[in-house]
Amino acid sequence: MTTHGPGGARAVARCDALGLAPYSDAADGLYRAYLTPAHRAALDRTGAWMVEAGMTVRLDPAANLIGRYEGTAEAPALLIGSHIDSVRDAGRYDGPLGLMLGIECVAALAEQGRRMPFPIEVIAFGDEEGSRFPAAMLTSRAVAGTLPLAALAIADAEGVDLGDALRMFDASHESLCGGSGIASQWPLGIGNYLAAARAPGSTLAYLEAHIEQGPVLEAAGLAVGTVTGIAAQRRYAVVVTGTAGHAGTISMPLRRDALAAAAEMVLAAERIARAAASDLVATVGRLEALPGAANVIPGRVAFTLDVRAGDAPRRDAAAAAILAEIHAIAARRGVVATADRVHDLPPSPCDPGLMDLLDAATQAAGQPVRRLVSGAGHDAMAMASLCPTAMLFVRCAGGVSHNPAEAVDPADADIALAVMRGFIDRLGETLA
């Protein structure tokens, strides 16, 4: 059994430190958005930890922070990463935990005076959540070379466009990392942004550790699990149109209540997903009824429908069944329903060979092996276009994420660190 050291506890403590001022853009709670003062401060602190661990640091053209630990030979790099931005009113571990564990992996190698037959780079992606600009995974898609130029024509809620945000950030980055030498490759700006793309063949693999964001590991009494892939996602904007009318004068049989119809549709989506008895899930996350008056029968309702599964055929079959039921309900109730597809992501399977290495490292750490699919999106799904990917989930209390109640046991983080170090060793052995 692997003997666990203090690295996991230090990783958790560093995540806790980044949950406080000046690493948040909000006065109350944690909110760290891309290219803000809080983002800059977090890169400063994280970069200093990278240097302390034995890495050289730099910013790429998308303002991703990269720490590099050289190998024994010129070779494609193992990239270990996650994101450093957050949602509003966030928890402290979604994203940063994977970064801090990556830094601990390098720190352990440096302490032992060891070099792998490949370089290791730890990357802090600046934008995964899409909490500032109306796009997600901007920076990992830029690194993977899949971000179109047109996607950069965006602005935040205050009207600051991405180009201006980059210029303002670039003008203040000289002090990053406590003067330890961090610098960007080029001046940050729209013109250089896509130069963050890595050449095909330059990256050996991508490893991401992340809190599970669900209750599976906790329910099974397990600290870690190997991710098989990221679920296929499909999202719809559904609009139900009925007839608005006075709440006191129109009898029940004569009503064409859009909200009552939508309520039945929401329950139908839940029923169909529950009957699947698998990793398939369906969610209505937002619903708006108009005109929104207490004494008016709703004449129009708009809601979102999100359907996910580990593979596209099951997702698509469930989505089709839910949409068919929505239209049947609409016809029966005398309303009109339209459903426009607004989001469609294919599944992103993890590399089978890398999954085997994670499983072997899990066993060597004295832990049972468990494989599970990720229903949430991660930077790994963007990186899969560049190189083989692997993900390790870490148990979180209650399966809670995107919430201040996020909690990770330092002992679980220590186990995750042991598994990641074992993975790196085994990856090195495959290249020997």
N, C-alpha and C positions, 0 to 999 in steps of 0.2 A: 504494500500500500504506500502511496506517495505521502511523504511528510509535508504538511502544509505550513507555510511561513506567514509572515505578517503582511505580505503584499496585498492580499484581498482586502484586509481591513484598511490599509492605506488608500486603496482605490476608492472604497466607499467614503472614507473621510474626505478625500479630495472632491468627490461629487458633492458632498455636503457643503464644502467650502465654496464651491461654485454656485451654490444656491442662495448666496448672500450678496449684499452690495459689495463691490460695484458691478457684479456680474449679472444684474437683472435690470431691464429697462422699466420695470414697474416698481412703484414705491412699496406696494404690498404684494407679497408673493413673488413667484419666479416667472419672468417672461423675458427670454433672450432671443431677439430677432436678428436676422442676417444684416451685417454691415452697420450695426448700431454701436454706440459706445460700450454697451454691455458685451457685445460680441468681441469688440476689440480688447476689452479687459480680460475676457475669458481666454482669448488666444495668447495674450501676454502671460497669464499665469500658467496655462497649459504648456506653452512653449518653454518656459523656464523649467518645468518639470521634465520635459523632453531632454533638455540640455543636461540637467542633473542626472538623467538616466544614461547619458553617454551618446546622445544623438546630436547631429547637426540639424538646424531647423531653417525652414524657408516658407514663404507664402507662394502658392501658385497663382496664375492669372485670374482664378475665380475666388481668390481669398480663402482657399483651403489651407490650413496649417499642416505642414508635413515635417515629421521628424525622421531622419534617416540614420540607420545603424548599418555600417558597411559589412559585407560578407568577406569570405576568404577569396572570392573570385568575382570577376565581372559577370553578372548573370541577371536575368529578370528578377524583380523584387517581389517578395511576399508583402502584400499590403494588408495591414490590420487597421480597421477603421470603424467609425460610426459618426454621428452628427453631434454638433455642439449647440445647435439652436434648439428652441423649445416652443411649445404651444403657450398660449396664455394660461396663467394660473397653473403652472406645470409642476410635475414632480422633479426630483433631482437626478434621477438615474437613467431615464429614457434618453439614450444617446451617450452621455458622458461616461457611463460605466464601462462601455466597450472601449472607449479611448483610454481611460485610466488603466484598465486591465492590459491593454496593448503596451502602454508605457511600462507597466510592471514586468511584462515579459522581457522587454529589452533590458530593463534595469537588472534583472536576474542574470541574463547572459553577460552583461558588462561586469557585474560583480564577480562572476566566475572567470572572466577573461576569455570568454568563448565567442567565436564567430561562426555563423552558419555558412554553408556553401552558396548562399544567396543573401543579398541585402534585405533588410527588413525596414519597411517604412510604415510609420503610424500616421494616419491621416484623419484630421478633424474636419469633416465636411461642414460647410457653413450654412447650408440651407437644405434641410430634408423635409421639415414640417410645412413649409410654404406659409408661415404665419405672418410674414410681412408682405411679400409680393404674391400675386395670384397665380402661383405655380409652385409645385413641389419638386424636390430633388434636383434643383437647378445645378448645384455644384457637382454632384456625383454624375449626373448626365453629361456635364461638361467634361469631366475626367474620362468618362467612358467613350466620349466622342459621338454621342447620340443626340446632343442638344442642337436643335436647328437655330440658325441665326434669328429667325423671326420670333422665337420665344423670348428674346432679350428685350423686346419692345414692350416693357411692362413698367408700371408705376405702383407705389404703395398707396394706402388710403389717404395720405396727406398730399399726394400728387408728386412725390419725389420719384423720379424715374431711376431705373437701375444704373444707368450711366452716371448720373449725378451722385448716387449713393456710393458707387465705387470710387469716384474721384475724391469725395469727402473722406472716405475711409483711407484711401491711399495717402492723403495729405497728413494723416495722423499716425501712420503705422511705424514710423522710425523708432519710437520708444518701446515697441513691443519686445517682450522677452527680456525686460530689464537690461537692455543694451547688450545682450549676449550675441548679437550678430544676425538676428532674423531679418530677412529682406525678401522682397518679392522679386520674381524673375524679370518682370517687366512692369512698367507703370500700370496700375489697375485701371481698366476702362473697358467699354464695350468692344473697342477695336481689338483688344488682346484676349478677351474673355475665353473664346473658343480655343486659344492656345493652351488651355489647361488639359486638352485631350492628350492621352497617352498613346504612344504608338502601339499598334498591334504587336504582340509578342514581347512587350517590355515588362509585363506584369505576370509573375508566376501564378499567383492565386490571390484571392481576396478572402479574408477571415473577419467576421463581425460577431462580436458577443453583444447580447442585448437582453434586457429584461423581457420576460415572456409576454407581458401585456395580456395575460390570461391566467386562468386558474388550473390548467391541466397538471403542471408539475407539482403545484402545492397539493392538489387532490391526491396525487400519486405518492406524495411524500418524498419527492426527488428534488435535488438541488439544481441539476442541469439536464438539458436534453439537446439532442442533435436535430437540427431543423432539416426537413426533407425538401423544403421549397416554400416559396411565397405564393399564396393562393391567387387564383385568377379572380379578377374583380370586374364587376360590371355595375354601372350606376345609371339610373334613369331619373328624369324629371317628369313627374306625373301631374297632370292638371285635370281636375274634375269640374265640369261646368253643369250647374243645375239652374234653378230659378230662385232668386232672392225674393223674400216676401215678409209680411208682418207676422211676427211670432204669435200674435193673439187672434188673428182673423182667418188663417188658412188651416183647414182641418187636416188631420194627419194623412188621410188617403189621397189628398190632392197635392201633397208636397213633393217637390223635386229637390230634396235637401242634399246639397253637395257634400256637406260634412258627414252626415249619416252614411252616405255611400262610401266616402273615403275611409270612415272608421271600419266598415265591413271589409274594405280592401286591405287595410293594414292587418287586420286579424287573419285574412286569407293568406297573406304573405307569411305571417308567423306560422300558421298551420301547415303550409306546404313545406317550409323549411324544417319544422320540427319532425315531420313525417319522414324526412330523408334519413334521419338517424345516422349521420356521418359528420364530416367536418363542414358541411354546407351550412351557411348562415344567410339570413335575409334581415335587413334592418331598414326601418323608416326612421330616419334621424331628424327630419325637419318637416313640419306641417304648418301651413298658414291658411286660415279661413278668412274669407272676405264676404261682406264688408267688415266683419269683426265687431258687430254691435250686439249687445245682450238681447235686444228685442227684434232682431232680424234673422230670418232663416238664411244660413250661408248659401250664397249662390255660386261661389267659386272657391275651390280648395286646391292648393299646390303642395305636393309633398315629394320627398326624395325616396327612392328605393335603391338599396345597395345589396347586391347579391354576390357572395363569394364562395369558392370551393377550391379544393386542392388541384383540381383539373378543370379544364375549360368545358368538356362535354357535360359534366354534371352541373356545373354552374349554368350553362346555357339552357339545359333542359329545365332546371328549376325556374330560371328567369322566364322562360316561355310559358311554363305552367302558371306562374303568378300573373303574368300579363294577360293570359287567357281568362283567368278568373276575374281580374280587374274589369275587363271588357264585358264579361257575363254579368257581373254585378251592376255595371253601368246600364246595360240594356234592361235588366230587370227593374231597376229603380227609375228609369226614364231620365237619366243624365248622360252626359257625354264625357268620355275619358280619353285623353291622349297621353302617350308615353314616349318621350324622346330620350334616346341613349346619349348620355353626356360624358361617359367615362368607360373605357374598355381596356383593361390590362390583361395580357396573357399570363399564365402561371410562369413562375421563375424557379425551376427546379435547381436544387443544389447539386454539386458534382458528386457522383456516387463514390469515386475514389477518396475524395476529401471527407465525405461522410464516414467512410470506413476508418479513416485516420482519427477522426473525432471520437468514434465509438471505441476504438482501441485505447485512446488516451483516457477516455472516461473509465473504462474498465481498470486501467493501470492506476487510476486515482482512487480505486476502491469504490466506485459508484456503479449502480445499475445503469444499463444502457436503455435509453428511451428516445424514440424518434417521434417527431410531431411536426405538423405543418404550421406555418405562420399565416394567420388570417390578416395580419397587418402588413402594410408595405414597409420596406426598408431600403437603404441605399444599396444593399446587396442586389436588389432586382435591377438596378441601373448598371451595376458593375458586371453583371452576368453577360453583358454584351461585349465586355473587354477580356474577361478571363474566367476560369473556373472559380466558383464561389462556395463558401461554407459559412454556416451560421451556428452559433451556440446560444441557446436560451438559458437564462438564469432565473431561478424562481423569484417571484416577487409576492409580497404579502397580499393575500386576498385576490391576486390577479389584477390589482389596481394599477392603472397607468394614466398618463395625461392628467394627473391630479396630485395635489400636494401630499396626499396620503401614500404616495409611492414609498415602499420600504423594501430594502434588501438586507438580508442577514450577512454580516461580514464573513461568517463561516462559509456561506454559499459562494460569495465572491472569491474566497480563497480556493474553494474547490474548482470554480470556473478557471481561475488562474492556473491551477495545476493541470487542468485539461488542455488549456491553450498552450502551455509550455510543452506538454507531451505531444500535442499536435505538431508544433514546430520541430521538435526533435525527430518525429517520425517522417515529416516531410523532408527533412534533411537527409534521412537515411534512404529515402526513395531516390535521391539524386546522387548518392555516394557511388 
